[in-house]
Amino acid sequence: MTDDRNFLSGPPVSHAPAYIGPLLRDDAVALRYGAAIIVVLAVAGVRVLLAPLLGTQAPLLPFVLAVFASAYLGGRGPALVASLLTPVLATLFFTDWSSGNLQLQWVAHVLFFLLIAGLASFLMHELQRRSRAEREALAIAADHALALSEADRRKDEFLAMLAHELRNPLAPIRNVAYVLSKGITDGDTVRRSGQMIERQANHLTRLVDDLLDVARITRGHVVLQRETMSLDAMVEDALETVQPAIEARRQTTSLRLPEEKVFVNGDSVRLCQVVANLLTNASKYSPHLARIEIIIDCSTSDATIVVRDPGVGIDAQLLPHLFDLFLQGDRTLDRAQGGLGVGLTIVKLLVEMHGGSVKAFSAGLGKGSEFQIRLPRVRAEPVSRAPELDFAFKPGRPRRILVVEDNVDAAESMRALLRTEGHEVEVLQDGAAALARLEDFRADTVLLDIGLPRMDGYMVAHAIRERFALAGRRPRLLALTGYGREEDRSAALKAGFDGHLAKPVDPRRLLQIVTEELQAKSASKQPG
């Protein structure tokens, strides 16, 4: 038996084998064989009643019907019993042994009957098999049609939800853009407008990142950077990440740690993302002033992280499917909590990639919820790591920067951003013009889009490296692109770029990167 699931992780659809048995159940052995014997005896009784008319002519022929009936009711085994029982009864009741040649004739009759009975049994079995197979195929088709209908319904719901979530941040961005286009110079208004645009842009970025994460993980494109690490340090990092959102709702958190250190082997960034997702959900679905508990337990062979909240709880019918893709309990028009319903799917996939498991518990609506993550423990101490590169903006000397970007708005906004720190910036829309301009504009850094017309970014980067191979110091090449997969980053570095930046880039991070010296990249990790 196979187990098929639709792409939204719906309930399993079971496929029975094509031949699912005769009319009577296969496990009713006594009933199936008893029915065959009764049918043979019934035919024998009818044959006895017809003896005055038929005499001893064709004594075995009526029993072919008995074999058909036995095969129909019980299958091939009972049909075989009927075939063997028939000659015995016929020999006892319908055979006249007065003729000397009767014995040889009888043997021929019996052999012919067994041939006909076997053929009848096979035909009945084949008819049953095909009939059952057709009915089963129709049932499977109906199951698949139902699953596809459910998947289609959930897809439509998700697209409507996605449109809602995208329009929400776009509305304030559009309004603020209109206000600023009117030449407003009031410093407070401009500052608030900039903060609003940044908040909404960050929200859009998170939506896109969540969708990309699901696609990368389900396709096996995420590679874990494993290390032995302290679980409490990772949880504290996650708490720090979501603390602003928790404080905005005037909520509090409590972290309960075991007496001993707990170590796991995993990707600290991804596990931090897992815990941060659960904490974000706990905050989002809990009232103001709520207290969210985080507990690390090591009382078993596994390490356990518990996130508990006193929020809206989880409906019992929703609980078994809580980690399904695009599933959310909130289907109301206001969608006050927002989100795409992919966060818990990301949590489950990442935890399972670490060899662990995640479970959700709730006593019902309005009674809060609890999530438990189990991860394999390790006993070794964590290996000390080099400090991460800090992208907090530190002003450097002004640089000469060439921006090559065919999207005019993106290019001009980049020019405005870089000029806020005193950099000398030139903007061009195609690769050939950039190569020509580099003859006179001795850029320190080139921010180069990949998807350029006619001559793409890879070709431009290769040409720049060749041109400056013998000409001394070359500009630093940074790929600035909407293609943000790991393979895109690898392709950029292979093509000669010194770094890969996926749009949209945090402005502070970008301003820090463009002030770094080209030679410094060997002493720090690559941007991107």
N, C-alpha and C positions, 0 to 999 in steps of 0.2 A: 504494500500500500504506500502511495506517495503522499507528500504533503506540499501542496501548492499554496503560495501566499501572493496576494496582490502587492503592487509596488508601494502601497501605503501601509504595509504590515497588517492587513486585515485578518480575520479569522481563517483558519485552514479550511481548504476545500478537499474532502476525501474522495479518492477515486477507488471504487471497488473493482476487482478484476472483471474481465469481459464475461467469463462464465461464472455466474454466481449461484449455480446449483439448480436442481429440478424444482417442481412445484412444491414438494415437501422439503422442509429444512434439512440441510446436510447433517446436523447434529441429532436429528430424530431417526437414528439408525433402525431401531426396532419397528417404528411405524412405517418406514419406507419399505423394508423387506417384508413386513407383515402384509402391507397393501399389495405387494407383488404376488404373494402366495394366495391371498384372498381373490385377486383378479383371476389367477389361473384356475382356482377351484370353481369360481363362478362360471368361467368359460366351459370348464369340464362338465358342470351341471347342465348347462344349456346344450352341450353336445350330447349328453345322455338323453335329454328330452327329445332331441331331434334324431336319435338313433333309429326309430321306426321308419323314418323317411330316408335317412342317408345310409343306413347300414354301416358298413366298415369302409366306405369310400372316403378318401381324403381325411383321415382322422386328425391330422396335425394342422390342417389349414386354419381352422377357427382360432387356434392358439397364437397365430401371428398377431391377432388383435390384442391378445393378452400381453404379448411382449411389447407392443406399441404402448399400451396403457401403463405397463410397469416402468418403461423408460420415461414416459411423460411424468408419472407421479414420483418416481424414486431415483431416476438416473440409470447409468449403465450397469451398476452392480445389481440392483433388483431385476433389471431386464435380463441379465445373465442367469440369475436364479430361475426366472420364469422360463427361459429357454431350456434349462437343464431339467426342470421339473416336468415340463410338458411331455417329453418322450416317456418318462416313467408312468405318468397317468394314462397316456394313450396306450402304452403297452399293457397295462392292467385292465383297462375297460373297453378298448376299441379294437383289439387285435384278435383275429381268428387264426389260431396256429394249425388248423387242419390241413392247410396246403403245405407241401414239402418245400416249395420255393419261397415261402413267405418270409423266412428269416432273412434271406439276402435282399429281398425287396424292402423289408422293413428298415434294414440298415441304410439302404439308399434313401428311403423317405426321411429317415431321421437326419442324415447328413444334409439333404436338401433343405429340410426345415431349419436346421441350425444355420445354414448359409443365409436363408431368407430372414431369420430372426436377427442374425448379426447385422445384416444390412438395414433392417427396420430399426434396430436399436441405434445404429450409427446415424441414420437419417433423422431420427427423433432428437438425438442428442445435438446434432448440428443445427437443427431448426431452433431448439431451445437456446443454444449458445448464441446464435445470431440474433434471436429475438431479445434475449437478455442484454446482449452487447448494444443493440440499438437503443433499448430503453435506458441503459446505463450511459450511453453517449449523449442521449437527450438530457439526462439528469446532470451530467457534467457540463454540458453546454449551458443549461439553465443556471448552474452554480457560477460558471464563468461570467455569464451575462449579468448575474446579480452582482458579482464582485466588480465587474467593469462599471456597472451602473453606480455602485457605491464609490468606486475610485473617481469616476467622472464627477459625481456630486461633490466629493471632497476637494477635487481639483478646482471646481468652480467656486466653492467657498473660499479656498485659499487665494485664488486670483482676486476675488472681491476684497478679501482681507488685505492682500498685498497692496491693491490700489488704495485702500483706505489708509494703510500705514505710510505709504509714500506721499499721498496728498497732504497728510497732516503736517509734516515738516516743510513741505514745499509751499504751503499757504503763507506762513509767516515770512519765509525767505522772499517770496514774491512781493508781499506787502512792504517789507523793509526796503527792498530794492527800489520800489516805486518812490518811497519817501526820500531815500537818499538821492534819487535821480532829480529831485526837485531843488537840489542845491542847498539842503539843510546844512548849516555850519555850526549849530549849537553843539558844543563838545559833549555834553551829557547825552543828548539824543544819538549822536554818532557812536558814542561808546556803547550805549545800550543796544543799538542796532547791530553793531559788530558782535557783541556777546550773543545776541539772539541768533544771528546767522551761524556762528560757530557751534552753538548748542544743537541747532537743527541739522547742520552738516554732520556733526558727530553721530547724531541719531541715524541719519541715512547711511552713514558708513557702517554702523553696527548692524543694520538690517542686511546690507549687502554682504558683510563679512560672515554673518550667520548662514546665509544661503550658500556662500562659497565653501564654508567649512563643512556643511552637510555633503555637498557634492564631492569635495576632496576626500573626506573620510570614507564615504560609501564606495568610492572608486579606488580606494587603497593608495591615494596619492599623498597621504600624510605620513611622514617618517618621524617617529618619536626620537627625541634627543635624550636618551636615558642616562640617568646618573643616580647614585645613592644620595638621598636627601632626607632631611628632617621634616617630618610631616607637619609639626606645629609651625615651623617657619613658613612652609608653603601656605598653610591656612591663614596665618597672619598676613601674608602678602595679599591673599584673596580678600580678606577683610578690609585691608587698606584700600583696595581697588574700588570696593562698593560702598565704603564709608560715607562719601558725600551724598549718595542717594538715600542711604539710611538716615543720615542726619537731616536731610531735607524733609523727611516724613516724621521727624522728631521721635524716631525709634531708637532703641538701645540693643546692644548685643552682649552676650556673655559667652566667654570661651573657657571651657573646662578641659584641662590637660591632664594626662596621666603623670604619675610621679617619675616614670622613666621616659627617656627619649624614644620616640618611635620613628623608625627609618623604613622607607620604601625605595624601590628602584623604579624610576619613572621620569617622565618629561615634566620638569617643574612648571614650565609655562602652560602646558596643556592641562595639568592637574589643577593649577591655579585657576584656569578658565572654567573647569568643571565646578569647583567650589564657588567661584564667583557667580556662575549661572544660578546655582541653587540659592545662594544668598540673595541675589537679585529677585528671584521668584518669591522667596520668603518675604522680602520687604514689600514687593509689589502687591501681593495678595493678603497683606496684614494691615490692620488699621493703624492710624497714627498712635504714637506712644506705645506701640507693641514692643515686646521683648523677644528677640530672636536668639535661640540657643545654638551654640556650636560645641559639640562634644567629640573629643578624640579618645577612643577606647582601644586598649591593647590586651584585654583579658583573654582573648583567644589567639590562635595562631595567625590570624589575619589582623590587619589594622582597620579600624572602623571609624569613619567620620559621620557624625549625625548632625543634620541641620533640622531644627524643630521650630515651628512658628505657631502662633495662636490665631491664624488667619481664617480665611473663608472655608478651608477644608476642601475635600475632594469627594465628589459623588461616587457612590459604590460602583455604579455602572461604568464610570469613566476610569476608575482605578486600574483595571487590567490593561487598558490601552493608553495609559498616560504617556508612555515614551514613544508612541507612534508618531510618525512624521506629520507635521502640519495639524496636529490635534490640539485643540484648546477647549476648555470648559466654557469659556465666555463666548457665546454666540449672539449676544445682544447687540442692538444697533449702535449703542454708544461706544462699545468696546473701550471702556474706561482704562483697562490695564494695558492695552496695546500689545505689540509683539506679533511675531509670525507663527508661533507655535513650533519652533525648531530647537529651542534651547535645551529642552529635556532630551530630545533625540541626540543632540551633540553630546550631552552628558553621558548617556548610555553608551554611545559608540566609543567615546574616548576612554571611559572606564573599562570597557571590555577589551580595548586594545592594550590596556595595562594588565590584563589577566584578572580583572576584578569584576564586581557586579554592583548594581545599584537597585534599590527597592524603595517603593513609596508606601506609606501607611497613612490612613486617616480614619477617624471614627465617624466621619460623615460631614455634610455641609455645615459650616459654622463652627466646626470643632477642631480646626487647625490641621496641620499636616506634618509629616516627618519623613525625611529622606535619609537612607543609610547607604553609604558607600563602603564597600569592602575591597581592600587591596592586599596583595601578598606582602608580608613583612620580610625585611632582611635585617640581619644582625650587624652588618658591617657599619663602620663610621663613614659619614659622607666624605668624599674627596674634595679638598679645598679647590675652589675655582678662581680664575682671574676675575676681577671685578668687571661687571657689565659696563659697556660704553654708555655714558650719561649723555642723553640728548637734550638736557635742559639747556636752553639757549644761553650762550656766552658770547657777547659781541666780539668780533675779530676785526682785523683791518679790512677796509673795503676791497673788493675784488672786481675783476672784469669778467662778466658772465654773459655767455651767449645762450639764448633760449631758442630752440628750434622746435616749433609746435605749430601744426596746421590749423588748430582750433583757435580762432582769433580771440575769443573771450578768455580761454585758458591762458593764452600767451600774454595778453595784456594784464590779466590779474596777476600773473607771475612777475611781470615787469614791475607792477606797483608794489608787490610784496617785497621784492629784493631791493627796491629803491628806498624802502623805509629804513634800511640799515646802511644806506650810503653806497651801495654797490653800483658800479657802472654796468648798465644792462643794454643789450641789443636783442631784438626779437626778429626772427625770420620764420617763414612758413614752409620752406622746403630744403631738402638736403643739399642740392647743388648750390643754392645761394649761400648756404652756411659754409661750404667748402671754399667758395670764392671770398667770402667776407673774412675768413680766418687769416688770409694773407695780410690784411691791414689791421684787423682787430685782434690783438694778441690776448685771447681770452685765457683766464686762469681755469675756468670751469665751463663746460658745455653741458647744458641740460637738454637732452635730446629725446624727442618722442620716437617711439618705434614705428607706429603706423603712419608714416609720411607718404605722400603721393610720389609716384615715379621712382624715387630712390628711398628705400626704407631706412630706418635707424641703424640696422645692422650694417648695411652697406656704407652708410656715412661714417660710422665708428671705425670700420675697417680702413676706409680711405684716410681718415684722420691719423690713425696709427701709422699707416705707411708713409704719409707725408712728413710726419715728425720723427720718423725712425732715425734719420740722420741729421735732423735739424736741432738737436738738443732737447730742451725741456718742452714737453707737450702739454696741452690742457688736460685737466681731469675730465673724464667722460662719465656722465651719470645718465642712465636710462630712466626717463620719467614717462611711465606708461600705464594704461589701464589693464594691461595683461599682468596679473599678479600671482600666477601659479609658480610653484617651485621650479618646474621645468622652464618657465619663462625667464626666471632669474638665472638659471644655469645657462640658458641660451644667450642671455645678454653678456654674462661674464665670459663665455666662450668666444663671443664675437668681438671682445676687446674692451667692453665697458669696465670701468673701475667700481661701479656700484649700480644697483637696481632699486628704483623707488616706485612703488605701486601707488597710483592715484586713488583717492586724494591723500596727499602727504600732510602730516601735521606741520603747520608753518614754522613752529619753533625748531622742529627737527630738521627741516629743510635748511633753515638759516644757519644752523650749527654745521650741517654737512658741507655746505658750499664754502665755508671758511677754512676747512681742513686742508692741510697740504697733501699733495698727491703721494709723497713719500711716506706719509703717516699711516697709510692704509695697511701696511704690513705689520704695524704694531697694534692695530685694533681690528675689530671685526668689520667685515664689509657692510656698508649701509644697505638696507633693504631687508 
